[in-house]
Amino acid sequence: MTPYPRLFTPLRLGNLTLRNRVVFSAHLTNYAADGLPTAQHAAYYGARAKGGAGLIISEEHSTHPSDRPYEKMIEGYRAEVVEGYRRITESVHAHGSVILAQINHNGGQGAGTYSRRPLWAPSAIADPLFREVPKAVDDADIAEILDGFSLVARNCITGGFDGVELQASQSSIVRAFLAPSTNRRTDRYGGTTENRAQFLLEVLRVLREAIGPDRILGVRLSGYEGTRGGIELVDAVETAQLVEADGQVDYINTAIGMATETLHLIEASMAVPVGYANFIPSAIKEVVSLPVIGVGRFKSAEQAEQALDEGLCDLVGVVRGQIADPDFVNKARAGESATVRTCLSCNQECVGRMGLNRWLGCTENPTAGRESVLLPVPHVRGRRVVVVGGGPAGLQAAATAAQRGHRVTLFERDSVLGGQICTASVMPARRELGDLIRNLESECRRSGVEINLRTDATAEMLAAMAVDVVVIATGARAVPPAWAGESERVVGVRDVLDGKILPGGSVLVFDELGFHQGPSVAEFLADHGCEVTIATNGMVVAQDLSITLDFETWNQRAHEKSITQRTDLMVTAVHGNGPLTVDLVHHPTGVAETSVVDWVVYAMQQEPEDDLWNMLRGSSFEIHRIGDALSPRRSHAAVIEGHRVASAI
């Protein structure tokens, strides 16, 4: 008996039966090459089918040459895609999952950078991110768009897909017809909600005709965009009723946010509560009898089961959870949810890499995005491996080495595992980052790693152990800036968040990292009653938070906590020992100024904690250095490096 009876109740969808209610919803991967699907697509989706997903919906397939908002997009209108489609569908069907292809035209939410064509949209209104004015489509254009949807749908069916899903949400020309802010038309497609939905219904009729009555047809609707003049819940509910009345689709999928203006709502970070989007499928389910898919940061089988139990939805979209652990579903069915690598919602390797035009990966799962690449076979099993350091790099190295048949011992000098992850997860908006350490520690213990806390490994100790391999993962240490002088009131961010020092009064946080460190300590101090200013040498405070979609929520909290933000500044000197006089320079203009504060907290680059590495160089055993001990970076680099080194042992 499964502990999640509703999650594992089969569901009839069209002419097929889903084995459970878990959906691997559509999301971009950047795995395409020259507009075509690749072997990595097949391996990626196949891994989630093998892991138990009931329904898999592929990333979007473009329906027209005018639509190419990003480089690595699947061009579904080309005949050459069919071969790649067959590799994907065969890989998924081999493991018993149903797979649909999401098809889409992004309309005005893009740029002509790749297509060298004008954008097409219902009205000539530029997207706030891309800022390119599109051409308002006429009847001939609309007919061409409809033909494109039909062509791609037929290609998908020829390629073995069980059906298609129309994207009418997030980033779509169909969404643009539905939203008042982007549809200013005065013809039959503009005005009332019913008129704005006419294009959507025409596309659905074309798709049904193309795929036939026996294939699954679904539609994804946005329930709330969070933009001025955007789609509101009342619009989505009425549109869902129109869709059901038209009788073409087998289910309704839901979404929240718009992919450019409010992307942070779509792929919400850990700062956003779980279940934040449940109000959308719940409202739609009240007015339609079609199965409804709910999405929105479902991290666990318990959360998914609860949503089904409360009648909020009929199926649950779990994307990042299955990226982090492809066996999410099988583990839940077996009652082993405690062994799942829980998604952190950190967005560093999934959303973040995509924003940098790289293929999708995962901080938690170092093999995500590389499922098609076989790991090397261990040269010799049973080697004696010692890992020094219990942060994410060391824990991942230890877990991987043990899983590959080696005898692994890990030494950590502190009383707890985690390293700087423990520091980072102090703040409520970052607390889920601690799951990374809990997951890795659990994996190490299940794999037989011997963990020794409060043990400062020395070169003499390791030499006496007759080890085969030593992995140095000793992390990094803070480096006081030259301008700090001798003042005891100039301290590092780690000292504050670790609870070693608690500044009071007025505090200047000087941030040269542009990521979570500076904003986190600024919030921490504001929560403790300090008057906080955060300054940076960059053009924007915490600019890298835009990559992980934390920027909007950080600014909301900073405003609520009266944190002052200043940019383009450099600290040149600090005088006194409380209060402090801080010399600053506005580097674009060279204008100097001073600021008087009680404390200065710096968030700046660290240096490797590599003393043990230097002592061991030239030893008789094999030695590796990973993570911050090699080069101080972010958590995803530590995990990937730990896995890579251990895989090569």
ZAMARGU-4260 file (C-alpha; in steps of 0.2 Angstrom, whole numbers, plus 5000, padded with zeros to 4 digits):
<rodrens>
0) 5000/5000/5000 | 5007/5017/4995 | 5006/5031/5009 | 4999/5042/4995 | 4983/5034/4988
5) 4976/5049/4979 | 4993/5052/4970 | 4994/5035/4964 | 4976/5033/4958 | 4976/5031/4939
10) 4967/5044/4929 | 4959/5042/4912 | 4964/5055/4900 | 4957/5054/4883 | 4959/5036/4877
15) 4974/5033/4889 | 4976/5029/4907 | 4989/5038/4917 | 4997/5027/4930 | 4997/5041/4943
20) 4993/5059/4945 | 5011/5066/4944 | 5015/5077/4929 | 5032/5082/4923 | 5026/5098/4916
25) 5033/5108/4901 | 5049/5118/4904 | 5063/5124/4893 | 5079/5114/4893 | 5091/5122/4880
30) 5095/5104/4874 | 5091/5107/4856 | 5105/5108/4843 | 5102/5118/4827 | 5083/5118/4830
35) 5082/5099/4832 | 5079/5088/4847 | 5094/5078/4853 | 5099/5062/4862 | 5100/5072/4878
40) 5081/5076/4876 | 5077/5057/4875 | 5089/5053/4890 | 5082/5067/4900 | 5063/5063/4898
45) 5067/5044/4898 | 5075/5046/4916 | 5059/5054/4923 | 5048/5041/4914 | 5059/5027/4922
50) 5057/5036/4939 | 5038/5034/4938 | 5030/5050/4931 | 5013/5047/4925 | 5012/5061/4912
55) 5027/5070/4904 | 5024/5086/4894 | 5039/5090/4883 | 5046/5108/4881 | 5038/5119/4868
60) 5040/5116/4850 | 5039/5132/4839 | 5026/5132/4826 | 5033/5146/4814 | 5049/5153/4808
65) 5044/5170/4815 | 5045/5163/4832 | 5062/5160/4839 | 5064/5170/4855 | 5080/5160/4861
70) 5093/5151/4852 | 5091/5133/4857 | 5073/5131/4853 | 5065/5116/4844 | 5058/5121/4827
75) 5043/5109/4826 | 5038/5115/4809 | 5053/5106/4801 | 5051/5089/4794 | 5068/5084/4802
80) 5062/5085/4819 | 5052/5068/4818 | 5067/5057/4820 | 5072/5066/4836 | 5054/5065/4842
85) 5054/5046/4840 | 5069/5044/4850 | 5061/5054/4864 | 5044/5045/4864 | 5052/5028/4862
90) 5063/5032/4877 | 5047/5037/4888 | 5036/5024/4882 | 5048/5010/4886 | 5045/5015/4904
95) 5026/5016/4904 | 5024/5035/4904 | 5012/5045/4893 | 5021/5059/4884 | 5013/5075/4876
100) 5022/5088/4866 | 5019/5106/4870 | 5017/5117/4855 | 5018/5136/4855 | 5021/5152/4846
105) 5028/5165/4857 | 5022/5180/4847 | 5028/5197/4853 | 5037/5190/4868 | 5054/5188/4859
110) 5065/5197/4848 | 5070/5195/4829 | 5088/5192/4834 | 5088/5174/4828 | 5074/5174/4816
115) 5079/5190/4807 | 5060/5193/4805 | 5047/5204/4813 | 5038/5198/4828 | 5020/5194/4826
120) 5007/5198/4839 | 4988/5203/4841 | 4993/5221/4843 | 5008/5232/4840 | 5013/5232/4858
125) 5031/5229/4864 | 5035/5217/4878 | 5042/5225/4893 | 5058/5214/4893 | 5062/5213/4874
130) 5055/5230/4870 | 5053/5226/4851 | 5037/5232/4843 | 5029/5217/4834 | 5018/5217/4819
135) 4999/5216/4822 | 4994/5200/4813 | 4980/5202/4800 | 4969/5188/4794 | 4982/5181/4782
140) 4995/5180/4796 | 4982/5171/4807 | 4978/5158/4794 | 4997/5155/4792 | 4999/5153/4811
145) 4985/5141/4811 | 4993/5131/4797 | 5009/5131/4807 | 5000/5124/4823 | 4992/5110/4812
150) 5009/5105/4804 | 5018/5104/4820 | 5004/5094/4828 | 5005/5082/4814 | 5024/5080/4816
155) 5022/5077/4834 | 5009/5063/4831 | 5021/5055/4817 | 5035/5056/4830 | 5025/5045/4842
160) 5018/5058/4855 | 5002/5053/4863 | 4995/5070/4860 | 4999/5089/4862 | 4997/5103/4874
165) 4994/5121/4868 | 5003/5134/4878 | 4991/5148/4880 | 5001/5155/4895 | 5017/5163/4901
170) 5024/5166/4884 | 5013/5164/4870 | 5004/5173/4855 | 4988/5164/4862 | 4991/5172/4879
175) 4993/5189/4871 | 4976/5187/4863 | 4969/5183/4880 | 4977/5197/4889 | 4968/5215/4888
180) 4985/5223/4890 | 4992/5215/4874 | 4976/5214/4864 | 4969/5231/4858 | 4960/5224/4843
185) 4943/5230/4838 | 4939/5215/4826 | 4931/5199/4831 | 4947/5194/4842 | 4946/5210/4853
190) 4935/5217/4867 | 4926/5205/4878 | 4934/5190/4886 | 4924/5179/4874 | 4930/5188/4859
195) 4948/5188/4865 | 4947/5169/4867 | 4941/5166/4849 | 4959/5164/4843 | 4962/5151/4857
200) 4947/5141/4852 | 4952/5142/4833 | 4969/5135/4837 | 4961/5121/4848 | 4950/5116/4834
205) 4964/5115/4821 | 4974/5105/4833 | 4960/5093/4836 | 4958/5090/4818 | 4977/5088/4816
210) 4979/5074/4829 | 4962/5066/4827 | 4949/5061/4841 | 4960/5047/4849 | 4975/5058/4854
215) 4976/5068/4870 | 4973/5087/4868 | 4977/5099/4882 | 4978/5118/4885 | 4988/5127/4898
220) 4980/5143/4904 | 4987/5157/4915 | 4976/5160/4930 | 4985/5176/4936 | 4999/5186/4928
225) 5003/5199/4941 | 5004/5213/4928 | 4994/5229/4924 | 4981/5224/4912 | 4986/5206/4912
230) 4975/5190/4914 | 4966/5190/4931 | 4958/5174/4939 | 4941/5180/4934 | 4947/5180/4915
235) 4955/5163/4917 | 4939/5155/4925 | 4928/5162/4911 | 4941/5156/4897 | 4941/5139/4905
240) 4922/5138/4904 | 4923/5143/4886 | 4936/5130/4882 | 4926/5116/4890 | 4910/5121/4881
245) 4919/5120/4864 | 4923/5102/4868 | 4940/5100/4860 | 4952/5097/4875 | 4954/5083/4887
250) 4962/5093/4902 | 4966/5110/4907 | 4984/5114/4914 | 4987/5130/4924 | 5001/5143/4926
255) 5004/5159/4935 | 5014/5174/4930 | 5021/5180/4913 | 5037/5174/4906 | 5045/5191/4904
260) 5037/5204/4916 | 5033/5192/4931 | 5044/5177/4928 | 5048/5176/4946 | 5030/5170/4949
265) 5032/5156/4937 | 5048/5148/4943 | 5047/5154/4961 | 5062/5154/4972 | 5063/5147/4990
270) 5058/5164/4996 | 5040/5161/4990 | 5029/5149/5000 | 5025/5132/4994 | 5007/5131/4987
275) 5007/5149/4982 | 4998/5146/4966 | 4985/5133/4972 | 4971/5146/4971 | 4971/5145/4952
280) 4968/5127/4949 | 4956/5127/4963 | 4945/5141/4955 | 4945/5133/4938 | 4941/5116/4945
285) 4925/5123/4953 | 4918/5128/4936 | 4924/5114/4924 | 4922/5095/4924 | 4938/5092/4914
290) 4954/5086/4924 | 4964/5101/4930 | 4983/5101/4933 | 4990/5112/4947 | 5007/5118/4948
295) 5018/5129/4960 | 5033/5123/4969 | 5027/5106/4974 | 5042/5100/4984 | 5036/5083/4991
300) 5024/5069/4988 | 5015/5075/5004 | 5011/5092/4997 | 5005/5084/4981 | 4994/5072/4990
305) 4987/5086/5001 | 4982/5096/4985 | 4973/5081/4978 | 4965/5077/4995 | 4958/5095/4996
310) 4951/5094/4979 | 4962/5109/4973 | 4967/5099/4957 | 4966/5082/4948 | 4985/5081/4943
315) 5000/5089/4951 | 5014/5097/4941 | 5031/5093/4949 | 5045/5099/4938 | 5060/5105/4948
320) 5057/5091/4961 | 5059/5078/4947 | 5074/5087/4940 | 5082/5086/4957 | 5077/5068/4959
325) 5071/5058/4943 | 5065/5044/4955 | 5054/5056/4965 | 5038/5046/4960 | 5045/5029/4962
330) 5052/5033/4979 | 5035/5040/4985 | 5026/5025/4979 | 5038/5014/4989 | 5036/5024/5004
335) 5054/5031/5003 | 5050/5049/5001 | 5063/5052/5015 | 5077/5047/5002 | 5071/5060/4989
340) 5084/5074/4985 | 5072/5088/4989 | 5072/5102/4977 | 5079/5118/4985 | 5070/5130/4973
345) 5087/5139/4973 | 5086/5141/4954 | 5104/5142/4951 | 5106/5128/4939 | 5089/5126/4931
350) 5082/5144/4928 | 5099/5152/4931 | 5109/5142/4918 | 5094/5145/4906 | 5096/5163/4908
355) 5114/5162/4903 | 5110/5152/4887 | 5116/5136/4894 | 5108/5119/4896 | 5097/5115/4911
360) 5106/5107/4926 | 5103/5106/4944 | 5112/5111/4960 | 5105/5095/4969 | 5108/5083/4955
365) 5125/5084/4946 | 5119/5072/4932 | 5104/5083/4927 | 5107/5088/4909 | 5120/5074/4907
370) 5109/5059/4907 | 5115/5054/4890 | 5133/5054/4896 | 5139/5038/4904 | 5149/5038/4919
375) 5166/5030/4919 | 5168/5013/4926 | 5178/5013/4943 | 5196/5007/4939 | 5197/4997/4955
380) 5182/4995/4968 | 5185/4995/4986 | 5198/5009/4987 | 5201/5018/5004 | 5195/5036/5001
385) 5196/5050/5014 | 5186/5066/5011 | 5192/5081/5022 | 5178/5093/5024 | 5159/5091/5026
390) 5152/5105/5015 | 5142/5101/4999 | 5158/5097/4989 | 5165/5085/5002 | 5148/5077/5005
395) 5144/5074/4987 | 5161/5067/4984 | 5159/5055/4999 | 5142/5050/4993 | 5147/5047/4975
400) 5163/5037/4980 | 5154/5026/4992 | 5140/5023/4979 | 5154/5017/4966 | 5160/5004/4978
405) 5174/5013/4988 | 5177/5013/5007 | 5174/5031/5012 | 5178/5041/5028 | 5174/5059/5030
410) 5182/5071/5042 | 5173/5087/5047 | 5182/5098/5060 | 5165/5107/5066 | 5152/5099/5076
415) 5139/5099/5062 | 5140/5096/5043 | 5136/5109/5030 | 5150/5122/5030 | 5144/5139/5023
420) 5127/5132/5018 | 5123/5132/5037 | 5128/5151/5037 | 5117/5154/5021 | 5102/5145/5027
425) 5100/5156/5043 | 5089/5168/5035 | 5070/5163/5033 | 5070/5167/5014 | 5085/5155/5012
430) 5081/5141/5025 | 5077/5128/5012 | 5095/5129/5006 | 5099/5118/5022 | 5090/5104/5013
435) 5105/5102/5002 | 5115/5096/5017 | 5102/5086/5025 | 5099/5077/5008 | 5118/5074/5006
440) 5121/5068/5024 | 5107/5056/5022 | 5114/5049/5006 | 5131/5047/5013 | 5124/5038/5028
445) 5114/5026/5017 | 5129/5023/5006 | 5140/5018/5021 | 5151/5033/5023 | 5159/5034/5040
450) 5157/5052/5046 | 5168/5059/5059 | 5163/5076/5067 | 5174/5087/5077 | 5190/5080/5069
455) 5203/5091/5062 | 5212/5080/5049 | 5231/5082/5049 | 5244/5077/5036 | 5251/5065/5049
460) 5234/5057/5053 | 5231/5054/5034 | 5249/5047/5031 | 5246/5035/5045 | 5229/5028/5038
465) 5236/5020/5023 | 5223/5028/5012 | 5222/5026/4993 | 5214/5043/4989 | 5212/5059/4999
470) 5199/5072/4993 | 5202/5090/5000 | 5186/5099/5002 | 5191/5111/5016 | 5181/5126/5010
475) 5186/5145/5010 | 5190/5158/5023 | 5186/5177/5023 | 5199/5189/5018 | 5197/5207/5027
480) 5198/5220/5014 | 5214/5232/5014 | 5203/5247/5018 | 5196/5239/5034 | 5212/5245/5044
485) 5212/5239/5062 | 5194/5243/5067 | 5185/5229/5077 | 5169/5236/5070 | 5173/5231/5052
490) 5167/5213/5051 | 5163/5199/5038 | 5146/5193/5033 | 5150/5176/5039 | 5154/5182/5057
495) 5137/5190/5058 | 5126/5176/5051 | 5136/5163/5061 | 5131/5173/5077 | 5149/5177/5082
500) 5146/5196/5081 | 5130/5206/5082 | 5132/5224/5076 | 5120/5237/5082 | 5115/5255/5077
505) 5118/5261/5060 | 5127/5248/5048 | 5134/5249/5031 | 5134/5233/5022 | 5147/5234/5007
510) 5144/5220/4994 | 5155/5216/4980 | 5148/5199/4977 | 5131/5203/4970 | 5122/5187/4976
515) 5113/5182/4992 | 5127/5186/5005 | 5125/5205/5006 | 5106/5205/5005 | 5105/5191/5018
520) 5115/5200/5031 | 5107/5217/5027 | 5090/5209/5031 | 5097/5200/5046 | 5103/5216/5053
525) 5087/5225/5049 | 5077/5212/5058 | 5088/5215/5073 | 5084/5233/5074 | 5098/5241/5064
530) 5097/5255/5052 | 5105/5247/5037 | 5112/5254/5020 | 5118/5241/5008 | 5131/5248/4995
535) 5139/5240/4980 | 5152/5244/4967 | 5140/5237/4954 | 5126/5246/4945 | 5112/5237/4954
540) 5112/5230/4972 | 5111/5211/4972 | 5111/5210/4953 | 5114/5191/4952 | 5098/5188/4961
545) 5089/5192/4944 | 5097/5176/4938 | 5088/5165/4951 | 5072/5176/4951 | 5075/5182/4969
550) 5078/5200/4964 | 5059/5205/4965 | 5056/5197/4982 | 5072/5204/4989 | 5067/5222/4984
555) 5050/5220/4991 | 5057/5214/5008 | 5071/5228/5007 | 5057/5241/5005 | 5047/5234/5019
560) 5062/5234/5031 | 5068/5251/5026 | 5085/5245/5019 | 5093/5259/5009 | 5101/5253/4993
565) 5116/5263/4985 | 5126/5258/4969 | 5142/5262/4960 | 5152/5265/4976 | 5169/5260/4982
570) 5175/5260/5000 | 5193/5267/5000 | 5196/5268/5019 | 5188/5267/5036 | 5193/5278/5051
575) 5190/5276/5070 | 5183/5262/5080 | 5165/5267/5083 | 5157/5277/5076 | 5166/5274/5060
580) 5170/5287/5046 | 5169/5278/5029 | 5177/5286/5014 | 5168/5282/4998 | 5170/5285/4979
585) 5157/5285/4966 | 5168/5277/4953 | 5159/5282/4937 | 5162/5300/4941 | 5176/5300/4954
590) 5166/5310/4967 | 5171/5307/4985 | 5160/5307/5000 | 5160/5301/5018 | 5148/5291/5028
595) 5147/5290/5047 | 5140/5273/5054 | 5142/5262/5069 | 5148/5246/5060 | 5153/5240/5042
600) 5150/5223/5036 | 5158/5217/5021 | 5153/5203/5008 | 5168/5201/4997 | 5178/5187/4989
605) 5186/5173/5000 | 5202/5163/4998 | 5204/5144/4998 | 5207/5136/5014 | 5221/5125/5006
610) 5234/5123/5020 | 5231/5104/5021 | 5232/5103/5002 | 5249/5111/5002 | 5255/5100/5016
615) 5250/5084/5007 | 5256/5089/4989 | 5269/5076/4984 | 5261/5062/4995 | 5261/5044/4990
620) 5242/5043/4989 | 5231/5050/4976 | 5225/5068/4981 | 5212/5079/4974 | 5206/5097/4979
625) 5188/5102/4976 | 5175/5115/4979 | 5180/5132/4988 | 5196/5124/4993 | 5201/5124/4975
630) 5192/5140/4970 | 5178/5149/4980 | 5162/5148/4970 | 5144/5144/4973 | 5135/5128/4979
635) 5131/5121/4962 | 5150/5121/4958 | 5154/5112/4974 | 5142/5098/4971 | 5146/5096/4953
640) 5165/5095/4957 | 5162/5083/4971 | 5153/5071/4959 | 5165/5073/4945 | 5181/5070/4955
645) 5173/5055/4964 | 5167/5048/4948 | 5185/5047/4941 | 5192/5038/4956
</rodrens>
